[in-house]
């Protein structure tokens, strides 16, 4: 930034109200530079944030936050909002441990009125906040900012239906950066919107309604007649049919240029004065202002650290998602029944090539995980083999469908659960730590947990071609991890590694097997031998695996998932039921996990090699103390 930077003078949204429209444009350019700099270092959501800079600037220059309330759908596009609300100095810490969150957080700022992270929730939350204001007799405007992609989520449509019927003073800003929403998007619709948001029109409309309301008996009836006449004129003289938002009960203004600050401010002021729910349809360009992001918005939607000059990532390696995509393409070549489903995550789940090569068997259902699961059930009932690739955190939305539509009917669907376990910088809303626990509650579901690329391919093959019913294969974010040179996957439900004739066994699954092997090596160097049991199938747990652990003095279970309802709890119960006389130690996750690097999070949770080593040594020290105490008690003279 230069010495005369406008951004240096912005400490709160109130400062924007002193700026002229040309200055607001200049401010927008400065904000883009700040966002690109921060994301290039820390990663994050770039294209979506670059697309809403002018929209956010206009919003903060018209409304009065934090008195007025803004709910950002998903919240991944809230970086400009954070900069303008006193958090610019923290932007360099974006998505880092103890730093600024990549999403709105009520605990972070009074300007964030609702925590978000998952899609399609904003209208429901904003509608509730607006109704609460009425109940408490508080005066404020409530705004939901939602993307066109989020409207594919059924929850958003349910909320629009409820809010539209309520006649509540609610403003919904639709950030349309990709698809056409309705047939009314044309020059006539723009012209009508331009007329309808003018202050003179709104003042006249308000005066007419006010005077009609004062006419006893017939006033409200006359208002309805005039409204119907107005709609008849719009349809018959201008050809303007009601779009879906007007059918829901919203006053619709749009489409508006999402990068025209003056037009946006005029429309927002009109929405403030409305006596009904209002939909502002704003068209923006994803990635605006950065050539690489404009050309490839999907790649720059969520990105790791990158070089601003070239647009290239600073580091890259083959990951589990890519291996999954290659497997699907390879097998779809000969298996004409193999289908792939994604919920608006084609790139993120590694299905780009499948989408190109097998178009008739590829289905992107939008941000609609519930629909995706039941749609997969329909495909299975129709005789084909569906594989739904989904991030663990988003599969949470499909719980009822897995339970009711898939498992209850024993339909063969495969869930490719990506980003299982700790995902890192996106924080609490995106950690994949709950899928194991909720799938544990559903009868008939089989869950696999690979620890390598080879195992991922083998387990996918087993899930697709050797099982009936619901099968899930869960794998972590990132690439290959350390495995001992002499380790060989034996295609069984569980695998022992190391000397079995020890007194200590470490049990784990998935990514943590790598850490367990490292811990075993470090302990061996210190004279403590441990055996490692890796569960390849974590649901159901093989009874022989439990039985073979019953003879150990110490059994340590390490789980990269929520403790309550997880595999560790189930394994411990089965272990004691098998007659285990030793001590069972469970290390799992008991709360939400905050943003940080994956390695750092695992370290804090005691799930890295160091944590495992420490847990074993601590138990050994305690055992030694108990043994010494027992020996002293035995040697003591009898009283």
C-alpha positions as CSV (number, residue, x, y, z in Angstrom):
1,X,0.0,0.0,0.0
2,X,1.1,3.6,-0.7
3,X,1.3,6.3,1.9
4,X,-1.9,7.8,0.7
5,X,-3.8,4.5,0.9
6,X,-7.5,4.9,1.5
7,X,-7.5,1.6,3.3
8,X,-5.2,3.1,6.0
9,X,-8.0,5.4,6.9
10,X,-10.7,2.7,7.3
11,X,-11.0,1.4,10.9
12,X,-14.7,0.6,10.9
13,X,-17.6,0.6,8.4
14,X,-18.5,4.1,9.6
15,X,-15.4,5.4,7.8
16,X,-16.8,4.3,4.5
17,X,-19.7,6.7,4.7
18,X,-17.3,9.6,4.4
19,X,-16.0,8.4,1.0
20,X,-17.3,9.4,-2.4
21,X,-18.2,6.7,-5.0
22,X,-14.9,7.2,-6.9
23,X,-13.1,6.7,-3.7
24,X,-15.0,3.6,-2.9
25,X,-13.8,2.1,-6.3
26,X,-10.3,3.0,-5.4
27,X,-10.7,1.4,-2.0
28,X,-12.0,-1.7,-3.7
29,X,-8.8,-2.0,-5.7
30,X,-6.7,-1.7,-2.6
31,X,-8.7,-4.4,-0.9
32,X,-8.1,-6.8,-3.7
33,X,-4.4,-6.3,-3.4
34,X,-4.6,-7.1,0.4
35,X,-6.7,-10.2,-0.2
36,X,-4.4,-11.6,-2.9
37,X,-1.3,-11.0,-0.8
38,X,-2.8,-12.7,2.3
39,X,-4.2,-15.7,0.4
40,X,-1.0,-16.2,-1.6
41,X,0.9,-16.8,1.7
42,X,-1.7,-18.7,3.7
43,X,-4.0,-20.2,1.1
44,X,-7.8,-19.7,1.3
45,X,-10.8,-18.9,-0.8
46,X,-9.6,-16.4,-3.4
47,X,-11.9,-16.2,-6.4
48,X,-15.1,-15.9,-4.4
49,X,-13.6,-13.1,-2.3
50,X,-12.3,-11.1,-5.3
51,X,-15.8,-11.3,-6.8
52,X,-17.7,-9.6,-3.9
53,X,-15.4,-6.7,-3.1
54,X,-17.6,-3.9,-4.5
55,X,-20.7,-5.7,-3.2
56,X,-19.3,-5.7,0.3
57,X,-18.1,-2.1,0.1
58,X,-21.5,-1.0,-1.0
59,X,-23.2,-3.0,1.7
60,X,-21.1,-1.5,4.5
61,X,-21.5,2.0,3.1
62,X,-25.3,1.7,3.2
63,X,-26.1,-0.4,6.3
64,X,-25.1,0.3,9.9
65,X,-23.2,-2.7,11.3
66,X,-23.1,-4.1,13.9
67,X,-26.6,-2.8,14.7
68,X,-27.8,-4.1,11.3
69,X,-27.0,-7.8,10.8
70,X,-25.4,-9.5,7.9
71,X,-25.2,-13.3,7.5
72,X,-22.8,-14.6,5.0
73,X,-23.7,-17.9,3.4
74,X,-20.8,-20.4,3.8
75,X,-18.8,-17.3,4.8
76,X,-15.8,-18.1,2.6
77,X,-16.4,-14.8,0.8
78,X,-16.2,-12.6,3.9
79,X,-12.5,-11.4,3.7
80,X,-13.5,-7.9,2.6
81,X,-16.0,-7.8,5.4
82,X,-13.3,-8.6,7.8
83,X,-11.0,-6.0,6.4
84,X,-13.6,-3.3,6.7
85,X,-14.6,-4.3,10.3
86,X,-11.3,-3.6,12.1
87,X,-9.5,-6.8,11.3
88,X,-7.2,-5.7,8.5
89,X,-4.1,-5.8,10.8
90,X,-4.8,-9.5,11.4
91,X,-5.2,-10.5,7.8
92,X,-1.7,-11.8,7.6
93,X,-2.7,-14.4,10.2
94,X,-5.7,-15.6,8.0
95,X,-6.3,-19.3,8.5
96,X,-3.3,-19.8,10.8
97,X,-3.2,-21.2,14.3
98,X,-4.7,-18.6,16.7
99,X,-5.1,-16.3,13.7
100,X,-8.0,-14.9,11.8
101,X,-10.6,-17.4,10.7
102,X,-11.4,-18.0,7.1
103,X,-15.1,-17.8,8.0
104,X,-17.3,-15.5,10.1
105,X,-17.0,-16.1,13.9
106,X,-19.2,-14.5,16.5
107,X,-16.4,-14.9,19.0
108,X,-14.0,-13.0,16.7
109,X,-16.0,-9.8,16.1
110,X,-19.2,-8.1,17.0
111,X,-19.7,-7.6,13.3
112,X,-20.1,-11.3,12.8
113,X,-23.6,-12.1,13.9
114,X,-23.7,-15.8,12.9
115,X,-21.0,-18.5,12.5
116,X,-21.1,-20.1,9.1
117,X,-19.0,-22.6,7.1
118,X,-21.5,-24.9,5.4
119,X,-23.7,-23.9,2.6
120,X,-27.3,-22.8,2.3
121,X,-27.9,-21.7,5.9
122,X,-27.9,-17.9,5.6
123,X,-31.6,-17.2,4.8
124,X,-32.8,-19.5,7.6
125,X,-30.5,-17.8,10.1
126,X,-31.2,-14.2,8.9
127,X,-34.9,-14.9,8.9
128,X,-34.6,-16.0,12.5
129,X,-32.5,-13.0,13.5
130,X,-35.1,-10.7,11.8
131,X,-38.0,-12.3,13.7
132,X,-36.1,-12.1,16.9
133,X,-35.8,-8.3,16.4
134,X,-39.5,-8.0,16.0
135,X,-40.1,-10.0,19.2
136,X,-37.7,-7.9,21.2
137,X,-39.0,-4.7,19.5
138,X,-35.5,-3.8,18.2
139,X,-35.0,-1.9,15.0
140,X,-32.4,-3.2,12.6
141,X,-32.1,-4.4,9.0
142,X,-31.2,-8.1,8.4
143,X,-29.3,-9.1,5.3
144,X,-28.4,-12.6,4.0
145,X,-25.8,-12.8,1.3
146,X,-26.1,-16.1,-0.6
147,X,-24.4,-17.4,-3.7
148,X,-26.3,-19.0,-6.7
149,X,-24.6,-22.3,-5.9
150,X,-26.0,-22.3,-2.4
151,X,-29.5,-22.1,-3.8
152,X,-29.1,-25.6,-5.0
153,X,-29.3,-26.6,-1.4
154,X,-32.8,-27.4,-0.4
155,X,-32.5,-25.7,3.0
156,X,-32.1,-22.3,1.2
157,X,-35.3,-22.9,-0.8
158,X,-37.2,-24.0,2.4
159,X,-36.1,-20.7,4.0
160,X,-37.1,-18.6,1.1
161,X,-40.5,-20.2,1.2
162,X,-41.0,-19.5,4.9
163,X,-39.5,-15.9,4.7
164,X,-41.5,-14.9,1.6
165,X,-44.8,-15.8,3.2
166,X,-44.0,-14.0,6.4
167,X,-43.8,-10.4,4.9
168,X,-40.9,-10.0,7.3
169,X,-38.5,-7.1,6.6
170,X,-35.7,-9.3,5.3
171,X,-33.1,-8.5,2.5
172,X,-31.6,-11.4,0.6
173,X,-28.7,-10.5,-1.7
174,X,-28.2,-13.2,-4.3
175,X,-24.6,-13.2,-5.5
176,X,-25.0,-14.7,-8.9
177,X,-21.5,-15.5,-10.3
178,X,-22.2,-18.4,-12.5
179,X,-25.7,-19.5,-13.6
180,X,-28.8,-17.8,-14.9
181,X,-31.5,-17.9,-12.2
182,X,-34.6,-17.1,-14.3
183,X,-35.8,-16.1,-17.7
184,X,-36.3,-12.5,-16.5
185,X,-32.6,-11.7,-16.7
186,X,-32.7,-9.3,-19.7
187,X,-32.8,-5.7,-20.7
188,X,-36.5,-5.2,-19.8
189,X,-36.0,-6.7,-16.3
190,X,-33.1,-4.3,-15.8
191,X,-35.2,-1.4,-17.0
192,X,-38.0,-2.2,-14.6
193,X,-35.6,-2.7,-11.7
194,X,-34.0,0.7,-12.5
195,X,-37.5,2.3,-12.3
196,X,-38.6,0.4,-9.1
197,X,-35.5,1.3,-7.0
198,X,-35.7,5.1,-7.6
199,X,-36.5,7.0,-4.4
200,X,-39.3,9.0,-6.2
201,X,-41.1,5.8,-7.1
202,X,-40.6,4.3,-3.6
203,X,-41.8,7.5,-2.0
204,X,-44.9,7.6,-4.2
205,X,-45.6,3.9,-3.5
206,X,-45.2,4.5,0.2
207,X,-47.6,7.5,0.2
208,X,-50.3,5.5,-1.7
209,X,-50.1,2.6,0.7
210,X,-50.2,4.8,3.7
211,X,-53.3,6.7,2.5
212,X,-55.1,3.5,1.5
213,X,-54.4,2.0,4.9
214,X,-56.2,5.0,6.5
215,X,-59.4,4.4,4.5
216,X,-61.7,2.3,6.8
217,X,-63.2,-0.9,5.4
218,X,-62.0,-0.7,1.8
219,X,-58.4,0.6,2.0
220,X,-56.7,-2.8,2.1
221,X,-58.9,-4.1,-0.7
222,X,-58.1,-1.2,-2.9
223,X,-54.4,-1.8,-2.3
224,X,-54.7,-5.4,-3.4
225,X,-56.6,-4.3,-6.6
226,X,-53.9,-1.8,-7.4
227,X,-51.2,-4.4,-6.9
228,X,-52.9,-6.8,-9.2
229,X,-53.4,-4.1,-11.8
230,X,-49.7,-3.2,-11.6
231,X,-48.8,-6.9,-12.1
232,X,-51.2,-7.2,-15.0
233,X,-49.6,-4.2,-16.7
234,X,-46.1,-5.6,-16.2
235,X,-47.1,-9.0,-17.7
236,X,-49.2,-7.7,-20.6
237,X,-47.3,-4.6,-21.6
238,X,-43.7,-5.5,-20.6
239,X,-43.9,-9.3,-20.8
240,X,-42.5,-9.5,-17.3
241,X,-43.6,-12.9,-15.8
242,X,-43.1,-13.5,-12.1
243,X,-39.8,-15.2,-11.4
244,X,-39.2,-17.9,-8.7
245,X,-38.4,-15.3,-6.0
246,X,-41.5,-13.3,-6.7
247,X,-43.5,-16.5,-6.5
248,X,-42.0,-17.0,-3.1
249,X,-43.3,-13.6,-2.0
250,X,-40.1,-11.4,-2.4
251,X,-39.9,-8.1,-4.1
252,X,-37.3,-8.8,-6.8
253,X,-34.8,-6.2,-7.9
254,X,-32.4,-7.3,-10.6
255,X,-30.3,-8.2,-12.2
256,X,-27.8,-5.7,-10.9
257,X,-24.2,-5.2,-11.8
258,X,-22.3,-6.5,-8.8
259,X,-19.3,-4.3,-9.6
260,X,-21.3,-1.0,-10.0
261,X,-21.1,0.5,-6.5
262,X,-23.5,3.3,-7.3
263,X,-26.2,1.0,-8.6
264,X,-25.7,-1.4,-5.7
265,X,-26.0,1.4,-3.2
266,X,-29.3,2.7,-4.8
267,X,-30.8,-0.8,-4.8
268,X,-29.8,-1.4,-1.1
269,X,-31.3,1.8,0.0
270,X,-34.5,0.9,-1.8
271,X,-34.5,-2.5,-0.1
272,X,-34.1,-0.8,3.3
273,X,-37.3,1.1,2.6
274,X,-39.3,-1.9,1.5
275,X,-42.2,-3.2,3.6
276,X,-41.7,-6.8,2.3
277,X,-38.9,-9.4,1.9
278,X,-36.6,-8.2,-0.9
279,X,-34.4,-10.2,-3.2
280,X,-31.5,-8.2,-4.7
281,X,-30.1,-10.2,-7.6
282,X,-26.5,-9.2,-8.1
283,X,-24.3,-10.5,-10.9
284,X,-20.6,-10.7,-10.2
285,X,-17.5,-12.1,-11.8
286,X,-15.7,-14.7,-9.7
287,X,-12.0,-13.9,-9.4
288,X,-12.4,-10.3,-10.6
289,X,-9.2,-8.3,-10.8
290,X,-6.9,-11.3,-11.0
291,X,-6.4,-12.8,-14.4
292,X,-5.6,-16.3,-13.3
293,X,-8.6,-16.5,-11.0
294,X,-10.9,-15.0,-13.6
295,X,-9.9,-17.7,-16.2
296,X,-9.9,-20.6,-13.7
297,X,-12.3,-19.7,-10.9
298,X,-12.8,-23.3,-9.8
299,X,-9.1,-23.8,-9.3
300,X,-8.8,-20.5,-7.3
301,X,-12.0,-21.1,-5.3
302,X,-10.1,-22.8,-2.5
303,X,-6.3,-22.8,-3.0
304,X,-3.1,-23.4,-1.1
305,X,-0.3,-20.8,-1.0
306,X,0.6,-19.7,-4.5
307,X,2.8,-17.3,-6.5
308,X,0.9,-14.2,-7.4
309,X,2.9,-13.5,-10.5
310,X,2.4,-17.0,-12.1
311,X,-0.7,-18.2,-10.3
312,X,1.1,-21.5,-9.6
313,X,0.9,-23.3,-6.2
314,X,4.1,-23.0,-4.1
315,X,4.0,-26.8,-3.4
316,X,2.1,-29.7,-5.0
317,X,2.0,-33.4,-4.6
318,X,-0.2,-36.2,-5.6
319,X,-3.0,-36.8,-3.1
320,X,-5.6,-39.3,-2.2
321,X,-8.3,-37.4,-4.2
322,X,-6.2,-37.8,-7.4
323,X,-5.7,-41.5,-6.8
324,X,-9.4,-41.9,-6.3
325,X,-10.1,-40.1,-9.6
326,X,-7.6,-42.2,-11.5
327,X,-9.2,-45.4,-10.0
328,X,-12.7,-44.3,-11.1
329,X,-11.6,-43.6,-14.7
330,X,-9.6,-46.8,-15.0
331,X,-12.5,-49.0,-13.8
332,X,-15.3,-47.0,-15.6
333,X,-13.6,-47.9,-18.9
334,X,-14.7,-51.6,-18.6
335,X,-17.5,-51.3,-16.1
336,X,-20.4,-49.6,-17.9
337,X,-22.5,-49.5,-14.7
338,X,-20.0,-47.5,-12.6
339,X,-21.3,-44.0,-11.9
340,X,-19.8,-41.0,-10.1
341,X,-21.7,-38.4,-8.1
342,X,-20.4,-35.1,-6.6
343,X,-22.1,-32.3,-4.7
344,X,-20.5,-29.3,-6.5
345,X,-17.0,-30.6,-5.8
346,X,-15.8,-32.1,-9.1
347,X,-12.3,-30.6,-8.8
348,X,-11.9,-31.1,-5.1
349,X,-12.8,-34.8,-5.2
350,X,-10.6,-35.6,-8.2
351,X,-13.4,-36.3,-10.7
352,X,-12.5,-33.8,-13.5
353,X,-11.3,-36.5,-15.9
354,X,-14.2,-38.8,-15.1
355,X,-16.6,-35.9,-15.8
356,X,-15.0,-35.4,-19.2
357,X,-14.7,-39.1,-20.3
358,X,-17.9,-40.5,-18.9
359,X,-20.4,-37.6,-19.1
360,X,-23.5,-39.8,-19.1
361,X,-22.4,-41.5,-15.9
362,X,-21.2,-38.4,-14.1
363,X,-23.7,-36.4,-11.9
364,X,-22.9,-33.0,-10.3
365,X,-26.1,-32.5,-8.2
366,X,-25.0,-29.1,-6.8
367,X,-24.7,-28.3,-3.1
368,X,-27.3,-30.9,-2.1
369,X,-25.7,-33.8,-0.2
370,X,-29.0,-35.1,1.0
371,X,-30.3,-35.4,-2.5
372,X,-27.0,-36.9,-3.6
373,X,-27.3,-39.8,-1.2
374,X,-31.0,-40.6,-2.1
375,X,-30.2,-40.1,-5.8
376,X,-27.5,-42.7,-5.4
377,X,-30.0,-45.0,-3.8
378,X,-32.2,-44.5,-6.9
379,X,-29.4,-45.4,-9.2
380,X,-28.6,-48.5,-7.1
381,X,-32.3,-49.5,-7.2
382,X,-32.1,-49.1,-10.9
383,X,-29.3,-51.6,-11.3
384,X,-26.1,-49.5,-11.6
385,X,-23.3,-48.8,-9.1
386,X,-23.1,-45.3,-7.8
387,X,-20.0,-43.8,-6.0
388,X,-20.7,-40.6,-4.2
389,X,-17.5,-38.6,-3.6
390,X,-18.0,-36.2,-0.7
391,X,-15.9,-34.4,1.9
392,X,-16.5,-35.9,5.4
393,X,-17.8,-32.6,6.8
394,X,-20.5,-32.4,4.2
395,X,-21.6,-36.0,4.4
396,X,-23.0,-35.0,7.8
397,X,-25.9,-33.6,5.9
398,X,-26.8,-37.0,4.5
399,X,-27.1,-38.9,7.7
400,X,-30.9,-39.5,7.5
401,X,-30.6,-40.5,3.8
402,X,-27.8,-43.1,4.5
403,X,-29.9,-44.4,7.4
404,X,-33.4,-44.4,5.9
405,X,-33.0,-44.6,2.1
406,X,-29.7,-46.6,1.7
407,X,-29.1,-48.9,4.7
408,X,-32.7,-49.7,5.5
409,X,-33.2,-51.0,2.0
410,X,-29.7,-52.6,1.8
411,X,-29.0,-50.7,-1.4
412,X,-25.4,-50.9,-2.7
413,X,-24.0,-47.4,-2.7
414,X,-20.4,-46.5,-2.2
415,X,-19.4,-43.4,-0.2
416,X,-15.9,-42.1,-1.1
417,X,-15.4,-40.0,2.0
418,X,-12.7,-37.5,1.2
419,X,-11.0,-35.1,3.7
420,X,-11.5,-37.6,6.5
421,X,-9.9,-36.6,9.8
422,X,-8.2,-33.3,10.5
423,X,-8.1,-31.0,7.5
424,X,-6.3,-28.1,9.0
425,X,-6.7,-24.4,8.2
426,X,-10.5,-24.3,7.5
427,X,-11.1,-25.0,11.2
428,X,-14.0,-26.3,13.2
429,X,-16.7,-26.4,10.4
430,X,-14.6,-28.5,8.1
431,X,-12.7,-31.1,10.2
432,X,-13.8,-34.6,9.1
433,X,-14.0,-36.0,12.6
434,X,-17.7,-37.0,12.9
435,X,-18.4,-39.4,10.0
436,X,-17.1,-42.5,11.7
437,X,-19.2,-41.9,14.8
438,X,-22.5,-41.3,13.0
439,X,-21.9,-44.2,10.5
440,X,-21.2,-46.4,13.6
441,X,-24.9,-45.9,14.5
442,X,-26.3,-47.3,11.2
443,X,-26.7,-51.0,10.9
444,X,-25.3,-52.7,7.8
445,X,-22.7,-50.1,6.9
446,X,-19.2,-51.2,6.1
447,X,-16.4,-48.6,6.6
448,X,-12.8,-49.0,5.3
449,X,-9.8,-46.8,6.3
450,X,-6.8,-47.0,4.0
451,X,-3.3,-45.9,5.1
452,X,-1.8,-45.7,1.6
453,X,-2.6,-45.2,-2.1
454,X,-2.4,-48.9,-2.7
455,X,-4.8,-49.6,0.1
456,X,-7.2,-46.9,-1.2
457,X,-7.4,-48.6,-4.5
458,X,-7.8,-52.1,-3.0
459,X,-10.5,-51.0,-0.6
460,X,-12.4,-49.1,-3.3
461,X,-12.3,-52.3,-5.4
462,X,-13.6,-54.3,-2.4
463,X,-16.3,-51.7,-1.6
464,X,-17.5,-51.6,-5.3
465,X,-17.2,-55.2,-6.4
466,X,-17.3,-57.4,-3.3
467,X,-19.9,-56.0,-1.0
468,X,-23.6,-55.4,-0.9
469,X,-25.3,-52.6,1.0
470,X,-23.7,-49.3,2.0
471,X,-19.9,-49.2,1.9
472,X,-17.7,-46.2,2.8
473,X,-14.0,-45.7,2.1
474,X,-12.6,-42.8,4.1
475,X,-9.3,-41.2,3.3
476,X,-7.4,-38.1,4.4
477,X,-6.6,-34.8,2.8
478,X,-3.1,-34.7,1.4
479,X,-0.6,-37.1,0.0
480,X,1.3,-40.3,0.9
481,X,2.8,-40.7,4.4
482,X,5.6,-42.7,5.9
483,X,5.2,-46.5,5.9
484,X,8.0,-49.0,7.0
485,X,9.8,-50.6,4.1
486,X,8.8,-54.1,5.3
487,X,5.1,-53.3,5.7
488,X,2.9,-55.2,3.3
489,X,-0.9,-54.7,3.1
490,X,-2.4,-58.2,3.3
491,X,-6.0,-57.3,2.2
492,X,-7.4,-58.5,5.5
493,X,-9.7,-56.7,7.8
494,X,-6.8,-55.9,10.2
495,X,-3.0,-56.1,10.0
496,X,-0.4,-56.6,12.7
497,X,2.9,-54.9,12.3
498,X,6.0,-55.5,14.5
499,X,6.7,-58.2,17.1
500,X,3.5,-59.7,18.5
501,X,5.3,-61.1,21.5
502,X,5.3,-57.9,23.5
503,X,3.3,-56.5,26.4
504,X,2.1,-53.4,24.6
505,X,-0.1,-53.0,21.5
506,X,-1.0,-49.8,19.7
507,X,-4.2,-49.9,17.7
508,X,-5.2,-47.3,15.1
509,X,-6.5,-46.9,11.6
510,X,-6.1,-44.7,8.5
511,X,-3.5,-41.9,8.5
512,X,-2.5,-42.5,12.1
513,X,-0.9,-45.8,11.2
514,X,2.0,-43.9,9.9
515,X,2.5,-42.1,13.2
516,X,2.1,-45.4,15.1
517,X,4.9,-47.0,13.1
518,X,7.1,-44.0,13.8
519,X,6.3,-44.1,17.5
520,X,7.0,-47.9,17.6
521,X,10.4,-47.3,16.0
522,X,11.3,-44.5,18.5
523,X,10.2,-46.6,21.5
524,X,12.2,-49.6,20.2
525,X,15.3,-47.4,20.2
526,X,14.6,-46.7,23.9
527,X,14.3,-50.4,24.6
528,X,10.5,-50.6,24.7
529,X,9.0,-53.0,22.2
530,X,5.4,-52.4,21.0
531,X,3.2,-54.1,18.4
532,X,1.0,-52.1,16.1
533,X,-2.5,-53.3,15.0
534,X,-4.0,-51.5,12.1
535,X,-7.7,-51.8,11.5
536,X,-8.4,-51.8,7.8
537,X,-12.1,-52.4,8.2
538,X,-13.3,-50.1,11.1
539,X,-16.9,-51.1,10.8
540,X,-17.6,-53.8,11.7
541,X,-14.6,-54.4,13.8
542,X,-13.3,-58.0,13.3
543,X,-13.7,-60.0,16.5
544,X,-10.4,-61.8,15.9
545,X,-8.6,-58.5,16.0
546,X,-10.0,-57.8,19.4
547,X,-9.4,-61.3,20.6
548,X,-5.7,-61.2,19.6
549,X,-5.3,-58.0,21.6
550,X,-6.8,-59.4,24.8
551,X,-3.5,-60.9,26.0
552,X,-1.5,-57.6,26.1
553,X,-0.8,-55.8,29.3
554,X,-1.4,-52.3,27.7
555,X,-3.6,-51.6,24.7
556,X,-3.4,-48.0,23.4
557,X,-6.0,-46.9,20.9
558,X,-5.4,-43.7,18.9
559,X,-8.2,-42.3,16.8
560,X,-8.4,-39.2,14.5
561,X,-12.1,-38.8,15.1
562,X,-14.6,-37.9,17.8
563,X,-14.3,-40.1,20.9
564,X,-17.9,-40.5,21.7
565,X,-19.4,-43.2,19.4
566,X,-16.1,-43.7,17.7
567,X,-14.2,-46.9,16.8
568,X,-12.0,-46.6,19.9
569,X,-15.0,-46.8,22.3
570,X,-16.4,-49.8,20.5
571,X,-13.1,-51.5,20.4
572,X,-12.5,-51.0,24.1
573,X,-15.9,-52.4,25.0
574,X,-15.3,-55.4,22.8
575,X,-11.9,-55.9,24.4
576,X,-13.1,-56.0,27.9
577,X,-16.0,-58.3,26.9
578,X,-13.4,-60.7,25.5
579,X,-11.8,-61.1,28.9
580,X,-9.0,-58.4,28.7
581,X,-7.3,-58.0,32.0
582,X,-4.9,-55.2,31.1
583,X,-5.3,-51.5,30.8
584,X,-7.0,-49.8,27.8
585,X,-5.9,-46.3,26.9
586,X,-8.0,-44.3,24.5
587,X,-6.7,-41.1,22.9
588,X,-9.3,-39.5,20.6
589,X,-10.9,-36.1,19.9
590,X,-13.4,-34.8,22.5
591,X,-14.3,-31.4,21.1
592,X,-14.2,-29.2,17.9
593,X,-10.8,-28.7,16.5
594,X,-9.6,-25.2,15.7
595,X,-7.8,-24.1,12.6
596,X,-4.1,-24.9,12.3
597,X,-1.7,-27.0,10.2
598,X,-2.7,-30.7,10.3
599,X,0.6,-31.6,11.9
600,X,0.1,-29.0,14.6
601,X,-3.4,-30.1,15.3
602,X,-2.4,-33.8,15.6
603,X,0.4,-32.8,17.9
604,X,-1.9,-30.8,20.3
605,X,-4.3,-33.8,20.3
606,X,-1.6,-36.3,21.2
607,X,-2.1,-38.1,17.9
608,X,1.3,-37.6,16.3
609,X,4.3,-40.0,16.8
610,X,5.6,-37.9,19.7
611,X,2.2,-38.0,21.4
612,X,1.9,-41.8,21.0
613,X,5.5,-42.3,22.3
614,X,4.8,-40.1,25.3
615,X,1.5,-41.9,26.2
616,X,3.3,-45.3,26.1
617,X,6.2,-44.1,28.2
618,X,4.0,-42.4,30.7
619,X,2.0,-45.6,31.2
620,X,5.2,-47.6,31.6
621,X,6.4,-45.2,34.3
622,X,3.1,-45.5,36.1
623,X,3.3,-49.3,35.8
624,X,6.8,-49.3,37.2
625,X,5.7,-47.1,40.2
626,X,2.7,-49.4,40.9
627,X,5.0,-52.5,40.7
628,X,7.5,-50.9,43.1
629,X,4.7,-50.0,45.5
630,X,3.4,-53.5,45.4
631,X,6.9,-54.9,46.0
632,X,7.4,-52.6,49.0
633,X,4.1,-53.6,50.4
634,X,5.0,-57.3,50.0
635,X,8.4,-56.8,51.7
636,X,7.1,-54.7,54.5
637,X,7.0,-56.5,58.0
638,X,3.5,-57.7,58.9
639,X,1.9,-55.7,61.7
